[in-house]
Amino acid sequence: MGLKHPSAAPGPTRDLSVPPIFTLEGDSIPRHELPAGELPPDVAFQIVHDELMLDGNARLNLATFVSTWMEPQAKALMAECLDKNMIDKDEYPQTAELELRCVNILGHLWHAPDAAEATGCSTTGSSEAAMLGGLALKRRWQKRNPAGGTPNLVMGVNVQVCWEKFANYWDVEMRLVPMDGDRFHLGAEEAVALCDENTIGVVAILGSTFDGSYEPVKEICEALDDLQATTGLDIPVHVDGASGAFVAPFVDSELVWDFALPRVASINASGHKYGLVFPGVGWIVWRDSEALPADLIFWVNYLGDNMPTFALNFSRPGAQVVAQYYNFLRLGFDGYRKVHGYSREVATRLSAQIADLGPFELITKGDELPVFAFKLKDGIDNFTVFDVSNAMRERGWQLPAYTFPKNREDLAALRVVVRLGFGHDLADLLIADLNRQLPRLKAQAAPVHDASTASAFHH
Ligand SMILES: Cc1ncc(COP(=O)(O)O)c(C=O)c1O
């Protein structure tokens, strides 16, 4: 079964047609079956290339957190490494060495007690990293509590779908703290109230996908310290820093959220988000080797040497890991600080301009992650955020509109993710286009699009 986008229009079913210029007229190329024969490479290229023209323009996609721009030198290195398999650490020892350096760099950045010997690895993204972090928490709980009941994991309802996958795939109960009024993410008191002897951990998100806000990691840890003092329950924290673990160290150096808090057992981050690498790389670092039970690690001897592996995949491209190291070397601390500082400047200026347009009210300002959400002011009932999103599509912008989860399903918002490649100039063009569309929307008699008619949006 192909997993199809639910709102995907039924595609054409007839065979592909080759334009006459290729002198192959009459050839029938099946669309959904393997063609019987070969095609010249130029023809195959042109057919695929032409079809891909209908994909969106990644730089105008304000929905994605994933990097859509890299330097030509990074692209050249990635092209050099396209054939390298990350798992073949014996065949590609230098790629393996660069991965190790990246783990140590992140260990330092996130204040791991022994960063020179940091325990961690690269992954395909934060989702895989979250699965590994969750598995380590589960195994540790099983060792603490061999006769335990159903394990549970406490988190805010705003968690990204990867945590729902983790709970579903590994039989862990999700204990979700709902949103409440203007609290759009996990609160310390609410998290602790859901913990018991079967809690394998609490997930705190540094940079909520819904609105870019940081969850109060320090307060959550302190509340769990109090819980331990009164009940003896010692519950570790995993920080889902998919975006924020690559932002906060550079532009929020005073924020305490990482291994500086003894309760933080593990941290994941997406190299392909604010780590500034093209899609395909994530990271997980544990506070120390104790936090990652050794019996989760496999040792394989069929790659030339005895190699440890803790991963859901086996083979995986090495190019993204090399590109991550390139970025670390190229930008250093100061470069990342400048890039993310600029994104935050763009986000906060743009959110203020949007607030000044009249119909919108900010939910967040973009002063934590350079990401902000906004809604229509109360009383506007002739158009919706889904109408705004659709209107902006006419100019190529993908400005996602979506409803919030439990208990704020009433709240529908738009969100902008500012990242490298989206500067003040593009932000000015976005404002100009909003200004161009608003008179028409304000004049319309009734809403046209709502959550059910909006094109599906996934966080
Ligand atoms: C907070 C959070 N966690 C996890 C993920 C999943 O990350 P990835 O796409 O790297 O698997 C995301 C993606 O947006 C996210 O925002």
The ligand as an SDF file (V2000), in Angstrom:
LIG
                    3D

 16 16  0  0  0  0  0  0  0  0999 V2000
    9.6610   19.4700   18.6570 C   0  0  0  0  0  0  0  0  0  0  0  0
    9.8870   18.5030   17.5390 C   0  0  0  0  0  0  0  0  0  0  0  0
   10.2720   17.2420   17.8060 N   0  0  0  0  0  0  0  0  0  0  0  0
   10.5190   16.3420   16.8390 C   0  0  0  0  0  0  0  0  0  0  0  0
   10.3620   16.6890   15.5060 C   0  0  0  0  0  0  0  0  0  0  0  0
   10.6660   15.6530   14.4310 C   0  0  0  0  0  0  0  0  0  0  0  0
   11.8440   16.0140   13.8240 O   0  0  0  0  0  0  0  0  0  0  0  0
   12.4410   15.3500   12.4840 P   0  0  0  0  0  0  0  0  0  0  0  0
   11.6640   15.9590   11.3670 O   0  0  0  0  0  0  0  0  0  0  0  0
   13.8650   15.7920   12.5090 O   0  0  0  0  0  0  0  0  0  0  0  0
   12.2780   13.8840   12.5780 O   0  0  0  0  0  0  0  0  0  0  0  0
    9.9630   17.9840   15.1660 C   0  0  0  0  0  0  0  0  0  0  0  0
    9.7760   18.3760   13.7490 C   0  0  0  0  0  0  0  0  0  0  0  0
    9.2860   19.4220   13.4290 O   0  0  0  0  0  0  0  0  0  0  0  0
    9.7230   18.9200   16.2020 C   0  0  0  0  0  0  0  0  0  0  0  0
    9.3590   20.1850   15.9320 O   0  0  0  0  0  0  0  0  0  0  0  0
  1  2  1  0
  2  3  1  0
  2 15  2  0
  3  4  2  0
  4  5  1  0
  5  6  1  0
  5 12  2  0
  6  7  1  0
  7  8  1  0
  8  9  2  0
  8 10  1  0
  8 11  1  0
 12 13  1  0
 12 15  1  0
 13 14  2  0
 15 16  1  0
M  END
$$$$
